[in-house]
């Protein structure tokens, strides 16, 4: 009668937060029915619960929570055998004990024959390595569990988890397992880190969601979401209909708590963006990443325009392009100096030392990247930039001029990437990435512009384009910038013979 699809499942029930909300919705919807109808419908709902957790403590807490909530809603009689409108305590506890179980949902078998029609869960946001952190046998336990999960097979010989890539993250496994548990046409909603929408290691999982199911919605909340879960990470709620086909994904966000509406989900003017399967596949090379959009309508339009213009461009590190016609790829590397390993060789700047360039020395000013370092600019250098800016170590570590990239990790910053030319004779800290250009590219730049520095300046100016920065913000998996993100930037140098401006 209450309209809640059953069976209802939560494979990571925890303390029973989601099932409590389901019970409250159920109570509101049947409030106008007769006492007998309320009792019978509540029994049907309880018998349709499929709640599990791998923790005995969580299962015990969930069972107690369900009983207390039912009693407060006037649906269970705590003092007797029940009446026309209430279920007796002993009967309720018997049903709850049967339908809230301690089971490993990843490696165990689902205790019910009928798959759920509705699954709502917030799986643990842990990597296997974090699960055993601090344990005396943590390394061995991590390796054993990781091996079990990668190799676990169903009775028919199929590997249970097909979307494992890179570090074994539990939330990815729970998402894939949820798709297996639900009936065809069943509905799953899972609360996951927003990184799953864009990170490279979640690509196989996104393919599964799009190509074998109907992934039709995602709600995304930014890092400062003020929600009870998620900590400092962005939070997303993915909505999937199992076993159907994805045509359009509606991405809502970035959302604020004010966008939530009781009984409706979201307010009517919550920002959203529709990804149709054809253009979506083209934009992402069928990786099905979901772009991170700004909230402002004007900024959203600019971001969509930038994605459209850049999606078909060659990637920065590709060979055989206007920038790099050679057969050798451009490589993205981190700076050669790790501060903890060279602590004694890093000091304050003085004459006779080599300049040590860190991320804090790179700035974006007047539309271009500049190096603010006491070796090159004595007037406009702050105390932070002057400290730890000299290198007294081996001088042979300094090389020719390079083009470096500073990644701005603050999500509220105006830019995400800043490119600047690091002069010859400097060493670079590992907080900065740089492009390792093939000799053919550097020689070509030198021939065209007279010096490598001048050629790199032209290249840096185009890499600092507004469209490219909008692109990098839209496809950022999280606040950190890894080399893969830089390598896959779409880039085609503008103008001139062979693609190089003269």
C-alpha positions as CSV (number, residue, x, y, z in Angstrom):
1,X,0.0,0.0,0.0
2,X,2.8,2.4,0.9
3,X,4.3,1.9,-2.6
4,X,7.8,1.0,-1.5
5,X,9.3,-1.7,-3.9
6,X,10.1,-4.9,-2.2
7,X,12.3,-6.8,-1.6
8,X,14.3,-3.8,-0.3
9,X,18.0,-4.4,0.2
10,X,21.0,-2.7,1.8
11,X,24.2,-4.9,1.4
12,X,26.1,-2.6,3.9
13,X,23.4,-1.8,6.4
14,X,25.7,-0.3,9.0
15,X,23.5,1.1,11.8
16,X,20.3,1.0,9.7
17,X,20.1,4.6,8.6
18,X,18.5,3.9,5.2
19,X,16.0,1.3,6.4
20,X,14.9,3.8,9.1
21,X,14.1,6.3,6.4
22,X,12.2,3.7,4.5
23,X,10.1,2.9,7.5
24,X,9.3,6.5,8.2
25,X,8.2,7.0,4.6
26,X,6.1,3.9,4.8
27,X,4.5,5.1,8.0
28,X,3.6,8.5,6.5
29,X,2.1,6.9,3.4
30,X,-0.2,4.5,5.3
31,X,-1.3,7.0,8.0
32,X,-4.7,7.3,6.4
33,X,-5.4,3.6,6.2
34,X,-7.3,1.4,8.6
35,X,-5.3,-0.1,11.6
36,X,-5.6,-3.6,10.1
37,X,-4.3,-2.4,6.7
38,X,-1.4,-0.6,8.4
39,X,-0.4,-3.7,10.3
40,X,-0.6,-6.1,7.3
41,X,1.3,-3.7,5.1
42,X,4.0,-3.2,7.7
43,X,4.4,-7.0,7.9
44,X,4.7,-7.2,4.2
45,X,7.5,-4.6,4.2
46,X,9.4,-6.2,7.1
47,X,9.2,-9.6,5.4
48,X,10.5,-8.0,2.2
49,X,13.7,-6.6,3.9
50,X,17.1,-7.9,2.8
51,X,19.6,-6.2,5.0
52,X,23.2,-7.5,5.5
53,X,26.5,-6.4,6.9
54,X,29.8,-8.1,7.5
55,X,30.0,-6.7,11.0
56,X,28.1,-8.4,13.9
57,X,28.0,-5.0,15.7
58,X,26.4,-3.3,12.8
59,X,23.8,-6.1,12.4
60,X,22.9,-5.9,16.1
61,X,22.6,-2.1,16.0
62,X,20.4,-2.2,12.9
63,X,18.1,-4.8,14.4
64,X,17.6,-2.7,17.5
65,X,17.2,0.5,15.5
66,X,14.4,-1.0,13.4
67,X,12.5,-2.2,16.5
68,X,12.8,1.2,18.2
69,X,11.8,3.1,15.1
70,X,8.7,0.9,14.5
71,X,7.7,1.4,18.2
72,X,8.0,5.2,17.9
73,X,5.9,5.1,14.7
74,X,3.2,3.1,16.6
75,X,3.6,0.0,14.4
76,X,5.0,-2.4,17.0
77,X,3.7,-3.1,20.5
78,X,6.6,-3.3,22.9
79,X,4.5,-4.5,25.8
80,X,2.4,-7.3,24.4
81,X,1.4,-9.5,21.5
82,X,0.1,-6.6,19.4
83,X,-3.4,-5.7,18.3
84,X,-5.4,-4.9,15.2
85,X,-3.0,-2.0,14.3
86,X,0.3,-3.1,15.8
87,X,2.6,-6.0,15.4
88,X,3.7,-7.9,18.6
89,X,7.3,-7.4,19.7
90,X,8.2,-11.1,19.5
91,X,6.8,-11.5,16.0
92,X,8.6,-8.3,14.8
93,X,11.9,-9.4,16.3
94,X,11.6,-12.8,14.7
95,X,11.1,-11.3,11.3
96,X,13.8,-8.7,11.7
97,X,16.3,-11.3,13.0
98,X,15.6,-13.4,9.9
99,X,15.9,-10.5,7.4
100,X,18.9,-8.6,9.0
101,X,21.9,-10.9,8.7
102,X,25.6,-11.0,9.2
103,X,27.0,-12.0,5.8
104,X,29.9,-10.9,3.7
105,X,28.1,-9.4,0.7
106,X,31.2,-9.4,-1.5
107,X,32.5,-13.0,-1.0
108,X,29.4,-14.7,0.4
109,X,26.2,-15.8,-1.2
110,X,23.1,-13.7,-1.0
111,X,20.8,-15.3,1.7
112,X,17.6,-14.8,-0.3
113,X,16.4,-16.5,-3.5
114,X,14.5,-13.4,-4.8
115,X,16.7,-10.4,-5.8
116,X,15.8,-6.9,-4.5
117,X,13.7,-4.5,-6.5
118,X,15.1,-1.5,-4.6
119,X,18.6,-1.3,-3.2
120,X,19.9,1.7,-1.3
121,X,23.3,1.8,0.3
122,X,26.3,3.7,1.3
123,X,29.3,1.3,0.9
124,X,32.5,1.8,2.7
125,X,34.9,4.3,1.1
126,X,38.0,2.3,1.7
127,X,40.9,0.8,-0.2
128,X,41.9,-2.7,0.9
129,X,45.2,-1.2,2.1
130,X,43.3,1.2,4.4
131,X,41.2,-1.6,5.8
132,X,44.1,-3.2,7.5
133,X,46.2,-0.1,8.3
134,X,47.9,-0.5,11.6
135,X,47.3,-4.2,11.9
136,X,50.5,-6.2,12.7
137,X,49.8,-8.6,9.8
138,X,48.2,-5.9,7.7
139,X,50.3,-6.5,4.6
140,X,49.6,-10.2,4.5
141,X,45.9,-9.7,5.1
142,X,45.7,-7.1,2.4
143,X,47.4,-9.3,-0.2
144,X,45.2,-12.3,0.8
145,X,41.9,-10.4,0.5
146,X,42.9,-8.6,-2.6
147,X,43.8,-11.9,-4.3
148,X,40.5,-13.5,-3.1
149,X,38.5,-10.6,-4.6
150,X,40.3,-10.7,-7.9
151,X,40.0,-14.4,-8.3
152,X,36.6,-15.2,-6.8
153,X,34.4,-17.2,-9.1
154,X,30.7,-17.9,-9.3
155,X,29.5,-21.5,-9.5
156,X,29.4,-21.3,-13.3
157,X,33.1,-20.2,-13.5
158,X,32.6,-16.5,-14.2
159,X,34.7,-14.1,-12.2
160,X,32.5,-12.3,-9.8
161,X,34.2,-8.9,-10.0
162,X,35.1,-7.9,-13.6
163,X,35.6,-4.2,-13.0
164,X,38.6,-4.4,-10.6
165,X,41.5,-2.1,-11.8
166,X,44.4,-0.6,-9.8
167,X,43.9,-0.4,-6.1
168,X,41.0,-2.6,-4.8
169,X,38.5,0.0,-3.6
170,X,35.6,-1.4,-1.7
171,X,33.0,1.0,-3.0
172,X,33.7,-0.1,-6.5
173,X,33.2,-3.7,-5.5
174,X,29.9,-2.9,-3.7
175,X,28.6,-1.1,-6.8
176,X,29.3,-4.0,-9.1
177,X,27.9,-6.5,-6.5
178,X,24.7,-4.4,-6.2
179,X,24.2,-4.7,-10.0
180,X,24.4,-8.5,-9.7
181,X,22.1,-8.8,-6.7
182,X,19.1,-6.7,-8.1
183,X,16.5,-8.2,-10.3
184,X,16.4,-7.1,-13.9
185,X,14.5,-3.9,-13.8
186,X,15.4,-3.4,-10.1
187,X,16.5,0.0,-8.9
188,X,19.8,0.8,-7.1
189,X,20.9,4.0,-5.5
190,X,24.3,4.2,-4.0
191,X,26.2,7.0,-2.1
192,X,29.8,7.0,-3.4
193,X,32.8,9.4,-3.7
194,X,32.5,11.7,-6.6
195,X,35.9,10.5,-7.8
196,X,34.1,7.4,-9.2
197,X,32.6,9.6,-11.9
198,X,36.0,10.6,-13.5
199,X,38.9,8.6,-12.1
200,X,40.8,6.3,-14.5
201,X,40.6,3.3,-12.2
202,X,36.8,3.4,-12.2
203,X,36.6,3.2,-16.0
204,X,35.7,-0.5,-16.2
205,X,32.9,0.1,-13.6
206,X,31.5,3.0,-15.6
207,X,31.4,0.8,-18.7
208,X,29.5,-1.7,-16.7
209,X,27.0,0.9,-15.5
210,X,26.4,2.3,-19.0
211,X,26.8,-0.7,-21.3
212,X,25.0,-3.3,-19.3
213,X,22.6,-1.2,-17.2
214,X,20.6,2.0,-17.4
215,X,22.6,4.6,-15.5
216,X,20.2,7.4,-15.7
217,X,21.0,9.8,-12.8
218,X,23.7,11.1,-10.6
219,X,23.4,13.8,-7.8
220,X,26.8,15.4,-7.1
221,X,27.6,17.5,-4.0
222,X,31.0,19.4,-3.9
223,X,33.6,19.1,-1.2
224,X,31.9,21.7,1.1
225,X,28.6,19.8,1.0
226,X,27.8,19.9,4.8
227,X,26.4,16.4,4.6
228,X,26.8,13.8,7.4
229,X,28.9,11.6,5.3
230,X,31.8,12.1,2.8
231,X,34.2,14.1,5.0
232,X,36.3,16.4,2.8
233,X,35.5,14.5,-0.4
234,X,32.8,15.3,-3.0
235,X,29.7,13.0,-2.6
236,X,27.6,11.5,-5.5
237,X,24.4,9.5,-5.5
238,X,24.2,7.3,-8.5
239,X,20.9,5.9,-9.7
240,X,20.8,2.8,-11.9
241,X,18.1,0.5,-13.3
242,X,19.6,-2.9,-13.5
243,X,19.8,-4.8,-16.8
244,X,18.4,-2.1,-19.1
245,X,20.0,0.3,-21.6
246,X,21.5,3.7,-21.0
247,X,20.4,6.4,-23.4
248,X,20.7,9.6,-21.4
249,X,22.4,10.3,-18.0
250,X,21.0,13.3,-16.1
251,X,23.8,14.8,-13.9
252,X,22.5,17.1,-11.2
253,X,25.1,19.3,-9.6
254,X,26.9,20.9,-8.0
255,X,24.1,20.6,-5.4
256,X,23.7,22.4,-2.1
257,X,21.7,21.2,0.9
258,X,19.1,23.8,0.0
259,X,18.5,21.9,-3.3
260,X,17.1,18.9,-1.4
261,X,13.4,18.8,-1.1
262,X,11.4,16.5,1.2
263,X,9.2,14.2,-0.7
264,X,10.4,15.5,-4.1
265,X,14.1,14.7,-4.0
266,X,15.4,17.9,-5.5
267,X,13.9,21.4,-6.0
268,X,12.8,22.2,-9.6
269,X,15.6,24.7,-10.2
270,X,18.4,22.5,-9.1
271,X,21.2,22.7,-11.8
272,X,21.4,19.7,-14.1
273,X,23.1,18.6,-17.3
274,X,22.0,15.8,-19.7
275,X,24.6,13.6,-21.3
276,X,23.2,11.8,-24.4
277,X,25.0,8.6,-25.2
278,X,26.4,9.6,-28.6
279,X,28.1,12.9,-27.7
280,X,29.0,11.5,-24.3
281,X,30.9,8.6,-25.8
282,X,32.7,11.0,-28.2
283,X,33.7,13.4,-25.5
284,X,35.2,10.8,-23.3
285,X,36.5,8.2,-25.8
286,X,33.9,5.8,-24.3
287,X,35.3,6.1,-20.8
288,X,31.9,7.4,-19.7
289,X,33.4,10.0,-17.3
290,X,30.9,12.5,-16.0
291,X,32.1,16.1,-16.2
292,X,32.2,18.3,-13.1
293,X,30.1,21.4,-14.0
294,X,30.2,24.8,-12.4
295,X,26.9,26.0,-10.8
296,X,26.7,29.3,-12.6
297,X,24.7,29.0,-15.9
298,X,27.2,31.3,-17.7
299,X,30.2,29.2,-16.5
300,X,28.4,26.0,-17.4
301,X,27.9,27.3,-21.0
302,X,31.5,28.2,-21.2
303,X,32.6,24.8,-20.0
304,X,30.3,22.9,-22.4
305,X,31.7,25.0,-25.2
306,X,35.3,24.3,-24.2
307,X,34.6,20.5,-24.1
308,X,32.9,20.6,-27.5
309,X,35.9,22.5,-29.1
310,X,38.6,20.3,-27.5
311,X,37.1,16.8,-27.4
312,X,38.4,15.8,-30.9
313,X,41.9,17.3,-30.5
314,X,44.9,15.0,-30.2
315,X,46.2,14.3,-26.7
316,X,49.2,16.3,-25.4
317,X,51.6,13.4,-25.3
318,X,50.6,11.8,-28.6
319,X,53.2,11.4,-31.4
320,X,52.6,12.3,-35.0
321,X,50.9,15.6,-34.2
322,X,51.5,19.2,-35.1
323,X,53.4,19.6,-31.9
324,X,55.3,16.3,-32.0
325,X,55.6,14.9,-35.6
326,X,58.2,12.4,-34.4
327,X,57.5,8.7,-33.4
328,X,58.5,9.3,-29.8
329,X,55.9,10.3,-27.3
330,X,56.1,13.3,-25.0
331,X,56.4,12.2,-21.4
332,X,55.1,13.9,-18.2
333,X,57.5,13.6,-15.3
334,X,57.7,14.9,-11.8
335,X,60.6,17.1,-10.7
336,X,63.8,15.3,-9.8
337,X,64.2,16.7,-6.2
338,X,62.3,14.9,-3.4
339,X,62.6,17.2,-0.4
340,X,62.7,14.5,2.2
341,X,65.7,12.8,0.4
342,X,67.6,16.0,-0.3
343,X,66.8,18.0,2.9
344,X,70.4,19.1,3.5
345,X,71.0,20.3,-0.1
346,X,67.9,22.6,-0.1
347,X,68.5,26.0,1.5
348,X,67.8,29.7,1.3
349,X,68.8,31.4,-2.0
350,X,72.3,33.0,-2.3
351,X,74.7,33.7,-5.1
352,X,76.6,30.6,-6.3
353,X,73.7,28.2,-5.8
354,X,71.4,26.7,-8.4
355,X,67.8,27.8,-8.3
356,X,65.5,25.3,-6.8
357,X,62.0,25.8,-8.3
358,X,58.9,24.6,-6.3
359,X,55.2,24.9,-6.9
360,X,55.0,28.0,-4.8
361,X,57.3,29.8,-7.3
362,X,54.9,29.4,-10.2
363,X,52.1,32.0,-10.6
364,X,49.5,33.0,-13.1
365,X,49.7,36.7,-13.8
366,X,48.2,38.8,-16.6
367,X,47.2,35.7,-18.5
368,X,50.5,33.9,-18.4
369,X,52.6,31.6,-16.1
370,X,55.6,33.3,-14.5
371,X,58.4,32.1,-12.1
372,X,58.7,34.3,-9.0
373,X,62.1,33.2,-7.6
374,X,64.9,35.3,-6.0
375,X,67.4,34.1,-8.6
376,X,65.4,35.9,-11.4
377,X,63.3,38.5,-9.6
378,X,64.6,40.1,-6.4
379,X,61.8,42.8,-6.1
380,X,58.6,40.8,-6.2
381,X,59.5,37.7,-4.1
382,X,57.7,36.9,-0.9
383,X,59.3,35.3,2.1
384,X,57.6,31.9,1.3
385,X,59.1,32.0,-2.2
386,X,62.6,33.0,-0.9
387,X,62.7,30.1,1.7
388,X,64.0,26.8,0.4
389,X,64.8,28.2,-3.0
390,X,68.5,27.3,-3.3
391,X,70.2,24.1,-4.3
392,X,73.7,23.2,-3.1
393,X,73.6,19.6,-4.3
394,X,75.1,18.1,-7.5
395,X,75.2,20.7,-10.2
396,X,74.9,18.1,-12.9
397,X,71.2,17.6,-12.0
398,X,70.4,20.9,-13.7
399,X,69.4,20.6,-17.3
400,X,68.2,22.8,-20.2
401,X,65.0,24.9,-20.1
402,X,61.8,23.0,-19.4
403,X,58.1,23.7,-19.5
404,X,56.6,23.0,-16.1
405,X,53.1,22.6,-14.8
406,X,51.9,23.7,-11.4
407,X,48.7,21.9,-10.2
408,X,46.5,24.1,-8.0
409,X,44.9,21.7,-5.6
410,X,42.4,24.2,-4.1
411,X,39.0,23.4,-5.6
412,X,37.9,27.1,-5.2
413,X,41.0,28.5,-7.1
414,X,40.4,30.4,-10.3
415,X,42.7,28.0,-12.2
416,X,43.6,24.3,-12.0
417,X,46.8,24.2,-14.1
418,X,49.5,26.9,-14.6
419,X,52.3,26.4,-17.2
420,X,55.6,28.3,-17.1
421,X,59.1,28.0,-18.5
422,X,61.8,27.0,-16.0
423,X,65.1,28.5,-17.3
424,X,68.2,26.5,-18.0
425,X,70.3,25.6,-15.0
426,X,67.5,25.0,-12.5
427,X,66.4,22.0,-10.5
428,X,62.7,21.2,-9.9
429,X,61.0,19.9,-6.9
430,X,58.7,16.9,-7.1
431,X,55.7,19.1,-6.4
432,X,56.0,20.3,-10.0
433,X,55.5,18.2,-13.2
434,X,57.2,19.0,-16.4
435,X,57.1,17.9,-20.1
436,X,60.0,15.7,-21.2
437,X,60.1,16.6,-24.9
438,X,61.7,14.4,-27.5
439,X,64.9,15.8,-29.0
440,X,63.1,16.3,-32.4
441,X,60.6,18.6,-30.7
442,X,63.2,20.7,-28.9
443,X,65.3,21.1,-32.0
444,X,62.3,22.1,-34.0
445,X,61.4,24.8,-31.4
446,X,65.0,26.1,-31.4
447,X,65.1,26.2,-35.3
448,X,61.8,28.1,-35.4
449,X,62.2,30.6,-32.6
450,X,66.0,30.9,-32.2
451,X,66.1,29.6,-28.7
452,X,64.4,26.8,-26.8
453,X,63.2,29.3,-24.2
454,X,61.3,31.3,-26.8
455,X,59.7,28.2,-28.3
456,X,58.7,26.9,-24.9
457,X,57.1,30.3,-24.0
458,X,54.9,30.0,-27.1
459,X,53.9,26.5,-26.1
460,X,53.2,27.6,-22.4
461,X,51.1,30.4,-23.5
462,X,48.8,28.1,-25.5
463,X,48.7,25.5,-22.7
464,X,47.5,28.3,-20.4
465,X,44.4,28.9,-22.6
466,X,41.1,29.4,-20.9
467,X,39.5,26.5,-22.7
468,X,42.1,24.1,-21.6
469,X,41.8,25.1,-18.0
470,X,38.0,24.7,-18.2
471,X,38.6,21.3,-19.6
472,X,40.9,20.3,-16.8
473,X,38.5,21.4,-14.2
474,X,35.6,19.6,-15.8
475,X,37.4,16.2,-16.0
476,X,39.3,16.4,-12.7
477,X,38.7,13.2,-10.6
478,X,39.6,15.0,-7.4
479,X,41.7,17.8,-6.1
480,X,45.0,16.1,-6.9
481,X,46.5,16.3,-10.4
482,X,48.3,13.2,-11.5
483,X,50.4,12.7,-14.6
484,X,47.7,10.8,-16.4
485,X,45.4,13.9,-16.3
486,X,48.2,16.0,-17.9
487,X,49.0,13.4,-20.5
488,X,45.4,13.2,-21.7
489,X,44.9,17.0,-22.1
490,X,43.6,17.7,-25.6
491,X,46.1,19.9,-27.4
492,X,46.8,21.0,-30.9
493,X,49.3,23.9,-31.3
494,X,47.7,26.7,-33.3
495,X,48.8,28.2,-36.6
496,X,51.8,28.1,-38.9
497,X,53.5,25.5,-41.1
498,X,53.5,22.0,-39.6
499,X,51.2,23.3,-36.9
500,X,53.8,25.6,-35.3
501,X,53.3,29.4,-35.3
502,X,56.3,31.2,-36.9
